[in-house]
């Protein structure tokens, strides 16, 4: 697929379409409550009406699908049966709908079930015309009944599993209003699982799988501990909605708005973008309810993450915090969709499900706890599926690279003389380069300590990118889809939201309280610690690590339609040297074994 085709598929409007809204007081499980802004979801239209709709407005429409409880076969051999619009009544009386795909033999001999739960339509033609397509997955790689980012029934049913495509509360024809990635969704998932376990076609063993939007809900549902949920496979799963998606680094963004635009249903959806403006601090019960209780998950977990995607932080948070001792992580540089439907990865996942849903002793426990792809440049990884035992890696050696504003470089020793560099917060940027004297692997969390000053304003937004340059100073990106150039590891921070959680923060990973504003005074210079999301990459001798600092989101050649709303005026000033110990903390990984010129990593 060409770059232009990808951009067309993922095009989003510059602002939210105007829709009906309502304010509802929501009571949360911890006894707190909040007035939540709900937005009317996209209303469907009949197929013959689509031709009348201008292409730029198609994002607001989908095909209207009537409720249909008929059974039908989805293949010519009549071996895969679909039960359409099965009705499930949740504990509060709300009715939701699901399509259940199963081998025909399941009517005689029950089979395990894999659930695909998300706000995407339960059949591909139920979902938006424009946004949700698995880029990088060739036509024919998945069947026409595969829900977006979900298990393909045409594969899994042929291997002895049933697949449930569910329209959660408020989605499609399901009743009620949708609160995204919430405790309510977790409890609804619990109710569905326990309903499914009693059906004649299900043997009582249930798992969940999907990537991105179909992965994130798994954290919430598993935390409710439904008795018949045996295992989950959340591939690329964001966790904390506030910190990792909607208000990353304290800076409001548009990604949550894209969900509000895209969700299709008869009800209303909580508007995360509007709530970020109404309730700007993470301590609000609305945001607290969107933080998964990882510590309550005690079943087997097979997670994945992509070094170049915004699900990265949440995937590692989930993997490290889940209580289960049976957990596995596979981290790669491919994008989420090609990885999800890669035949080798599907077969790998099948071994996981065979072990924990069919009780087949296939040696799965010999799988390394962590399999890691170490990136190099373009589409070429340095290492693939390298086994590791823990995260962060126990052999990590943290090193400070000190910034020098006078030279635009970074070095190994503290800088004695004070200096400063400034740039226009709205239009310019500044960089610092460090040259490696030997091959160096950086794997783990980075932290950027900066001493900053805002001239002409009382706040500043910092957008950080860690780039790799060649020995000649040329940009060396990681590429996907053949031509999309990922800019590098990233971090963000609104300086007024810099207050650290002293209990949760570590030397290499700052955690912000996001519970107050601390505006800057004229002439005030303050230290900020900026969390850089993790990476794993090799720098060869003579290559450069470049720290790019700007007041805006810079992704000129990257296809994802991510937008942030910065608050920048006047000049940003970076102070270095002397009492201003600005530095980048990097996690260097020494070789496991060296002998002469031979290096084994």
SULUR-V808395 format. One record per residue. N is the residue number from 1. PHI is phi in radians with two decimals (* if undefined). OMEGA is omega in whole degrees, -180 to 180 (none if undefined). Layout:
N & PHI & OMEGA
N & PHI & OMEGA
This chain:
1 & * & -177
2 & -1.33 & 179
3 & -1.02 & -179
4 & -1.14 & 179
5 & -1.11 & 179
6 & -1.11 & -179
7 & -1.08 & 178
8 & -1.13 & -179
9 & -1.12 & -173
10 & -1.79 & -178
11 & -1.12 & 179
12 & -2.22 & 175
13 & -1.17 & -178
14 & -1.29 & 178
15 & -2.55 & -177
16 & -1.18 & 172
17 & -1.10 & 179
18 & -1.36 & 179
19 & -2.37 & 176
20 & -1.10 & 178
21 & -2.26 & 174
22 & -2.55 & 179
23 & -1.90 & -175
24 & -2.21 & 175
25 & -1.35 & -179
26 & -1.85 & 176
27 & -1.64 & -178
28 & -1.74 & -174
29 & -1.03 & -178
30 & -1.46 & 178
31 & 1.64 & 178
32 & -1.53 & 179
33 & -2.60 & 178
34 & -2.73 & 172
35 & -1.35 & -174
36 & -1.85 & 177
37 & -1.47 & 177
38 & -1.91 & 179
39 & -2.01 & 177
40 & -1.07 & -179
41 & -1.33 & 177
42 & -0.97 & 179
43 & -1.64 & -177
44 & -1.30 & 175
45 & -2.29 & 179
46 & -1.28 & -176
47 & -0.96 & -177
48 & -1.22 & 178
49 & -1.48 & -176
50 & -1.06 & -178
51 & -1.12 & -178
52 & -1.52 & -172
53 & -1.67 & 176
54 & -1.00 & -176
55 & -0.98 & -177
56 & -1.21 & 179
57 & -1.80 & -176
58 & -1.11 & -180
59 & -1.04 & -177
60 & -1.65 & -173
61 & -2.37 & 171
62 & -2.53 & -179
63 & -1.38 & 178
64 & -1.30 & -178
65 & -2.10 & 178
66 & -1.23 & 175
67 & -1.16 & -175
68 & -2.48 & -175
69 & -1.73 & 179
70 & -1.32 & 174
71 & -1.76 & 177
72 & -2.66 & 177
73 & -1.62 & -174
74 & -1.76 & 178
75 & -2.33 & -175
76 & -1.13 & -178
77 & -1.46 & -180
78 & 0.95 & 179
79 & -1.85 & 180
80 & -2.09 & -175
81 & -1.83 & 176
82 & -2.05 & 171
83 & -1.74 & -176
84 & -1.46 & 171
85 & 0.83 & 170
86 & -1.09 & -176
87 & -1.68 & 177
88 & -2.13 & 178
89 & -1.71 & -179
90 & -1.37 & -173
91 & -1.05 & 179
92 & -1.71 & 176
93 & 1.61 & 179
94 & -1.20 & 180
95 & -1.80 & 175
96 & -2.14 & -174
97 & -2.17 & 179
98 & -2.52 & 170
99 & -1.79 & -177
100 & -1.94 & 175
101 & -1.80 & -178
102 & -2.69 & 171
103 & -1.11 & 178
104 & -0.95 & -178
105 & -1.12 & -179
106 & -1.15 & 177
107 & -1.22 & 178
108 & -1.88 & -179
109 & -2.23 & -176
110 & -1.03 & -178
111 & -2.27 & 174
112 & -1.21 & -178
113 & -2.08 & 172
114 & -1.97 & -175
115 & -1.80 & 170
116 & -1.96 & -173
117 & -2.10 & 177
118 & -3.01 & 179
119 & -1.37 & 173
120 & -1.21 & 179
121 & -0.99 & -174
122 & -1.26 & 168
123 & -2.25 & -174
124 & -0.94 & -177
125 & -1.41 & 175
126 & -1.51 & -170
127 & -1.74 & -172
128 & -0.99 & -180
129 & -1.14 & -166
130 & -1.70 & -158
131 & -1.35 & -162
132 & -1.66 & 175
133 & -2.38 & 179
134 & -1.39 & -179
135 & -1.05 & 178
136 & 1.41 & 178
137 & -1.91 & -175
138 & -1.08 & 175
139 & -0.99 & -179
140 & 1.68 & 179
141 & -1.23 & 175
142 & -2.24 & -176
143 & -1.45 & -179
144 & -1.30 & 180
145 & -1.82 & 180
146 & -1.43 & 175
147 & -1.14 & -178
148 & -1.01 & 177
149 & 1.13 & -172
150 & -2.21 & 177
151 & -1.14 & -179
152 & -1.51 & -180
153 & -1.02 & -179
154 & -1.19 & 173
155 & -1.57 & -170
156 & -1.21 & 178
157 & -1.16 & 177
158 & -1.28 & 177
159 & -2.03 & 171
160 & 1.51 & 177
161 & -2.16 & 166
162 & -1.68 & 178
163 & -2.23 & 177
164 & -1.93 & 170
165 & -1.68 & -171
166 & -1.91 & 166
167 & -1.68 & -179
168 & -1.14 & 180
169 & -0.80 & 176
170 & 1.49 & -176
171 & -1.62 & -178
172 & 1.06 & 177
173 & -1.63 & -180
174 & -1.18 & -175
175 & -1.31 & 174
176 & 1.56 & 177
177 & -1.99 & -175
178 & -1.59 & 169
179 & -1.94 & -171
180 & -1.10 & 169
181 & 0.82 & -173
182 & -2.22 & 173
183 & -1.07 & 178
184 & -1.01 & 179
185 & -1.13 & 177
186 & -1.06 & -179
187 & -1.22 & 176
188 & -1.10 & 177
189 & -1.09 & 175
190 & -0.98 & -177
191 & -1.08 & 179
192 & -1.13 & -179
193 & -1.06 & -178
194 & -1.25 & 172
195 & -1.15 & -177
196 & -1.06 & -177
197 & -1.11 & -179
198 & -1.64 & -178
199 & -1.35 & -174
200 & -1.10 & -177
201 & -1.49 & -177
202 & -1.87 & -180
203 & -1.53 & 177
204 & 1.63 & 177
205 & -1.70 & -174
206 & -2.29 & 175
207 & -2.25 & 177
208 & -2.30 & 178
209 & -2.62 & 174
210 & 2.75 & 178
211 & -1.99 & 177
212 & 1.00 & -177
213 & -1.05 & 179
214 & -1.52 & 177
215 & -1.71 & -171
216 & -1.07 & -180
217 & -1.19 & -177
218 & -1.11 & 177
219 & -1.01 & -175
220 & -1.23 & -178
221 & -1.21 & 180
222 & -1.11 & 180
223 & -1.15 & 176
224 & -1.38 & 175
225 & 0.98 & 174
226 & -1.08 & -173
227 & -1.00 & -175
228 & -1.68 & 174
229 & -1.47 & -173
230 & -1.63 & -178
231 & -2.93 & 177
232 & -2.38 & 176
233 & -2.32 & 178
234 & -1.46 & -179
235 & -1.63 & -180
236 & 1.15 & -173
237 & -1.96 & 170
238 & -1.04 & 179
239 & -1.93 & -178
240 & -1.32 & -175
241 & -1.07 & -179
242 & -1.14 & -172
243 & -1.29 & -170
244 & -1.92 & -175
245 & -2.53 & -169
246 & -1.55 & -178
247 & -2.31 & -176
248 & -1.06 & -179
249 & 1.15 & -178
250 & 1.48 & -178
251 & -1.86 & 180
252 & -1.07 & -180
253 & -2.31 & -172
254 & -1.69 & -173
255 & -1.01 & 178
256 & -1.08 & 177
257 & -1.14 & 180
258 & -1.13 & 177
259 & -1.19 & 179
260 & -1.06 & 179
261 & -1.15 & -168
262 & -1.52 & -174
263 & -1.07 & -177
264 & -2.02 & 178
265 & -3.11 & -178
266 & -1.54 & -176
267 & -1.92 & -178
268 & -2.02 & -179
269 & -2.22 & 177
270 & -1.11 & -174
271 & -1.65 & -174
272 & -1.14 & 180
273 & -1.16 & 178
274 & -1.15 & 180
275 & -1.24 & 176
276 & -1.14 & 177
277 & -1.39 & -179
278 & -1.25 & -177
279 & -2.21 & -170
280 & -1.32 & -176
281 & -1.86 & -177
282 & -1.17 & -179
283 & -1.24 & 177
284 & -1.10 & -178
285 & -1.02 & 178
286 & -1.05 & -180
287 & -1.34 & 178
288 & -1.05 & -180
289 & -1.21 & 180
290 & -1.69 & 176
291 & -1.66 & -177
292 & -1.11 & 173
293 & -1.60 & -177
294 & -1.03 & -175
295 & -1.14 & -180
296 & -1.64 & -178
297 & -1.63 & -176
298 & -2.23 & 178
299 & -1.83 & 180
300 & -1.03 & -177
301 & -2.29 & 171
302 & -2.07 & -177
303 & -1.90 & 171
304 & -2.38 & 171
305 & -2.62 & -179
306 & -2.03 & -176
307 & -1.05 & -171
308 & -1.99 & -174
309 & -2.38 & -176
310 & -1.34 & 172
311 & -1.39 & -170
312 & -0.97 & -176
313 & -1.07 & -177
314 & -1.12 & 179
315 & -1.10 & 178
316 & -1.22 & 177
317 & -1.04 & 180
318 & -1.10 & -178
319 & -1.06 & -176
320 & -1.32 & -173
321 & -1.70 & -180
322 & -1.10 & -175
323 & -1.27 & -174
324 & -1.01 & 174
325 & -1.51 & 177
326 & -1.74 & -178
327 & -2.51 & -176
328 & -2.37 & 178
329 & -2.24 & 173
330 & -2.18 & -176
331 & -2.02 & -170
332 & -2.44 & 179
333 & -1.85 & 176
334 & -1.25 & 178
335 & -1.33 & -170
336 & -1.02 & -173
337 & -1.26 & 176
338 & -1.05 & 179
339 & -1.18 & -177
340 & -1.06 & -175
341 & -1.86 & 173
342 & -1.13 & -176
343 & -1.02 & 178
344 & -1.15 & -179
345 & -1.27 & 177
346 & -1.10 & 179
347 & -1.13 & 177
348 & -1.11 & 178
349 & -1.12 & 179
350 & -1.05 & 178
351 & -1.08 & 178
352 & -1.10 & -179
353 & -1.19 & 176
354 & -1.01 & -178
355 & -1.22 & -170
356 & -1.81 & 174
357 & -1.92 & 179
358 & -2.03 & 179
359 & 1.02 & 176
360 & -1.55 & 180
361 & -1.45 & -173
362 & -2.01 & 178
363 & 1.42 & -177
364 & -0.95 & -177
365 & -1.09 & 176
366 & -1.39 & 178
367 & -1.10 & 178
368 & -0.97 & -179
369 & -1.02 & 178
370 & -2.29 & 172
371 & -2.07 & -168
372 & -2.19 & 172
373 & -1.75 & 178
374 & -1.64 & -175
375 & -1.38 & 173
376 & -2.21 & 180
377 & -2.61 & 180
378 & 0.96 & -179
379 & -1.62 & -173
380 & -1.74 & 175
381 & -1.36 & 176
382 & -1.39 & 175
383 & -2.44 & -180
384 & -2.23 & 178
385 & 0.96 & 176
386 & -1.22 & -178
387 & -1.34 & 175
388 & -2.43 & -175
389 & -1.87 & -173
390 & -2.67 & 178
391 & -2.47 & -10
392 & -1.06 & -177
393 & -1.14 & -174
394 & -1.13 & -177
395 & -1.54 & -179
396 & -1.05 & 173
397 & -2.06 & -177
398 & -1.40 & -176
399 & -2.39 & 179
400 & -1.70 & 173
401 & -1.87 & -172
402 & -1.46 & -177
403 & -1.54 & 178
404 & -2.23 & -178
405 & -1.18 & -179
406 & -1.25 & -176
407 & -1.99 & -175
408 & 1.26 & -179
409 & -2.13 & 174
410 & -2.15 & -177
411 & -2.45 & -176
412 & -1.38 & -175
413 & -1.87 & 176
414 & -1.00 & -180
415 & -1.58 & -175
416 & -1.40 & -173
417 & -1.63 & 178
418 & -1.21 & 177
419 & -2.72 & 178
420 & -2.51 & 173
421 & -2.39 & -178
422 & -2.23 & 177
423 & -2.65 & 178
424 & -1.22 & -174
425 & -1.12 & -176
426 & -1.64 & -170
427 & -2.26 & -172
428 & -1.98 & 176
429 & -2.69 & 174
430 & -2.41 & -177
431 & -2.39 & 173
432 & -2.34 & -176
433 & -1.99 & 174
434 & -2.17 & -179
435 & -1.80 & -179
436 & -1.48 & 179
437 & -1.57 & 175
438 & -2.67 & 177
439 & -1.01 & -175
440 & -2.42 & 174
441 & -1.71 & 175
442 & -2.06 & -179
443 & -2.40 & 178
444 & 2.31 & -179
445 & -1.56 & 174
446 & -1.92 & 176
447 & -2.40 & 177
448 & -1.92 & 174
449 & -1.67 & 178
450 & -2.22 & 168
451 & -1.77 & -170
452 & -2.21 & 178
453 & -2.50 & 176
454 & -1.86 & 178
455 & -1.86 & -179
456 & 1.80 & 180
457 & -2.78 & 180
458 & -1.91 & 180
459 & -2.72 & 176
460 & -2.77 & 176
461 & -1.84 & -177
462 & -1.96 & 177
463 & -1.98 & -174
464 & -1.93 & 173
465 & -2.33 & 177
466 & -1.79 & -174
467 & -1.94 & 176
468 & -1.94 & 179
469 & -2.04 & 179
470 & -1.30 & 177
471 & -1.11 & 178
472 & -1.70 & 179
473 & 1.54 & 180
474 & -1.50 & 180
475 & -1.17 & 178
476 & -2.03 & -179
477 & -1.46 & 163
478 & -1.60 & -177
479 & -2.00 & 172
480 & -2.31 & -179
481 & 0.93 & 177
482 & 1.54 & -172
483 & -2.42 & -177
484 & -1.34 & -172
485 & -1.77 & 178
486 & -1.31 & -174
487 & -1.20 & -179
488 & 2.33 & 179
489 & -1.10 & -171
490 & -2.41 & 173
491 & -2.69 & -179
492 & -2.51 & 174
493 & -2.82 & 166
494 & -1.51 & -169
495 & -1.05 & 179
496 & -1.19 & 179
497 & -1.88 & -171
498 & -1.39 & -172
499 & -1.06 & -175
500 & -1.61 & 169
501 & -1.44 & -174
502 & -1.16 & -179
503 & -1.41 & -174
504 & -1.48 & -177
505 & -1.23 & 173
506 & -2.13 & -180
507 & -1.04 & -175
508 & -1.79 & -175
509 & -2.44 & 177
510 & -1.26 & 176
511 & -2.08 & -176
512 & -1.66 & 178
513 & -1.31 & -178
514 & 0.84 & -177
515 & -2.20 & -177
516 & -2.85 & 170
517 & -1.83 & 174
518 & -2.21 & -176
519 & -1.19 & -179
520 & -1.53 & 175
521 & -1.63 & 179
522 & -1.03 & 179
523 & 1.41 & -178
524 & -1.38 & 176
525 & -1.99 & -176
526 & -2.20 & 174
527 & -1.50 & 174
528 & -2.30 & 175
529 & -1.87 & -174
530 & -1.89 & 178
531 & -1.25 & 173
532 & -1.80 & -178
533 & -1.08 & -168
534 & -1.17 & 175
535 & -2.63 & 171
536 & -2.48 & -174
537 & -2.70 & 177
538 & -1.78 & 169
539 & -1.95 & 180
540 & -1.53 & -179
541 & -0.88 & 178
542 & 1.58 & 177
543 & -1.38 & -174
544 & -2.04 & 166
545 & -1.72 & -180
546 & -1.97 & 175
547 & -1.69 & 180
548 & -1.81 & -178
549 & -2.13 & -179
550 & -2.55 & 177
551 & -1.78 & -177
552 & -2.59 & 179
553 & -1.38 & -177
554 & -1.98 & 176
555 & -2.47 & -170
556 & -1.04 & -175
557 & -2.05 & -180
558 & -2.00 & -165
559 & -1.38 & -172
560 & -1.16 & -176
561 & -1.47 & -179
562 & -1.63 & -176
563 & -2.38 & 172
564 & -2.10 & -177
565 & -1.99 & -176
566 & -1.30 & 177
567 & -2.11 & -174
568 & -2.27 & 173
569 & -2.49 & 176
570 & 1.21 & -174
571 & -1.79 & 167
572 & -1.68 & 180
573 & -2.13 & 176
574 & -1.85 & 179
575 & -1.80 & 179
576 & -2.40 & 173
577 & 1.39 & 179
578 & 1.07 & -180
579 & -1.33 & 180
580 & -1.76 & -174
581 & -1.43 & 177
582 & -1.23 & -177
583 & -2.76 & 171
584 & -1.92 & 176
585 & -1.61 & -177
586 & -2.04 & 179
587 & -1.62 & 178
588 & -1.36 & 180
589 & -1.98 & -179
590 & -1.24 & 176
591 & -1.03 & 176
592 & -1.23 & -176
593 & -2.73 & 176
594 & -2.35 & 174
595 & -2.66 & -176
596 & 1.12 & 179
597 & -1.52 & -178
598 & -1.46 & 179
599 & -2.26 & 176
600 & -2.06 & -179
601 & -1.85 & none
